[in-house]
Amino acid sequence: VEAVYRVNGAGYRAKGPYLLGNTLSNAEILTSTVLFRFEIVLKHYHNFDLLSDFPLVAAALAAVKTRPAFQQTIREPQLYIDMYAKFVAK
């Protein structure tokens, strides 16, 4: 997503925070919940910043996080950390 967005998205980036400017797209809808959870879990268990090399995707996710509808679907970070604990190699 980041590579395509860098090449093709210059016009959109100038218009707003999402991958398509001011328009929330299926790209954000389909990826934001997974990215949100993995961002928390990977940081906690592996000290890995999932989006550090993908600033445009990170900015779009940050914009999604401010939306009331998204906020209603998420829980406290500790819940995700606990849920994924069984998948982490010890």
C-alpha positions in Angstrom: 0.0 0.0 0.0 2.8 2.4 0.9 4.7 2.0 -2.3 1.6 2.5 -4.5 0.5 5.4 -2.4 3.9 7.1 -2.6 3.8 6.9 -6.4 0.1 7.6 -7.1 -1.1 9.4 -4.1 0.5 12.8 -4.2 -2.7 14.5 -5.3 -4.7 12.8 -2.6 -2.2 13.5 0.2 -2.6 17.2 -0.4 -6.4 16.9 0.1 -6.6 15.1 3.4 -5.3 12.6 5.9 -6.6 9.4 4.3 -5.1 7.3 1.5 -7.6 9.0 -0.9 -7.4 12.5 0.6 -10.5 13.5 2.5 -12.3 10.2 1.6 -12.2 7.3 4.0 -11.6 4.3 1.6 -11.9 0.6 1.8 -8.2 0.5 2.2 -8.4 2.1 5.6 -11.6 0.2 6.6 -10.1 -3.2 5.7 -6.7 -2.7 7.3 -7.1 -0.3 10.2 -8.3 -2.8 12.8 -5.5 -5.2 12.0 -2.9 -2.5 11.9 -4.1 -1.1 15.2 -3.9 -4.4 17.0 -0.5 -5.4 15.4 0.9 -2.0 16.2 0.2 -2.6 19.9 1.2 -6.3 20.1 4.4 -6.1 18.1 5.6 -3.1 20.0 4.9 -4.8 23.3 6.3 -8.3 22.6 9.1 -7.5 20.1 9.7 -3.7 20.5 8.9 -3.5 16.8 7.4 -0.3 15.4 5.2 -1.7 12.6 4.7 1.5 10.7 8.0 3.3 11.3 9.0 2.7 7.6 5.5 3.5 6.3 4.7 7.1 7.3 1.9 7.6 4.9 0.1 4.5 6.1 0.8 5.6 9.7 -0.8 9.0 9.0 -3.9 7.4 7.5 -4.2 5.1 10.5 -3.8 8.0 12.9 -6.6 9.7 11.1 -8.8 6.6 11.3 -8.1 6.4 15.1 -9.8 9.7 15.6 -13.1 8.6 14.1 -15.8 8.0 16.6 -16.9 4.8 14.8 -13.4 3.4 15.0 -13.1 4.3 18.6 -16.3 2.3 19.4 -14.7 -0.9 17.9 -11.4 -0.9 19.9 -10.5 -1.8 23.5 -7.7 -1.0 25.9 -4.3 -2.1 24.6 -3.8 -4.5 27.4 -6.7 -6.6 26.1 -4.9 -7.2 22.8 -1.6 -7.9 24.6 -3.3 -10.5 26.7 -5.2 -12.0 23.8 -2.1 -12.5 21.6 0.1 -13.8 24.5 -0.6 -17.4 23.6 0.8 -16.8 20.1 4.1 -15.4 21.2 7.1 -17.7 21.4 8.6 -17.8 24.9 
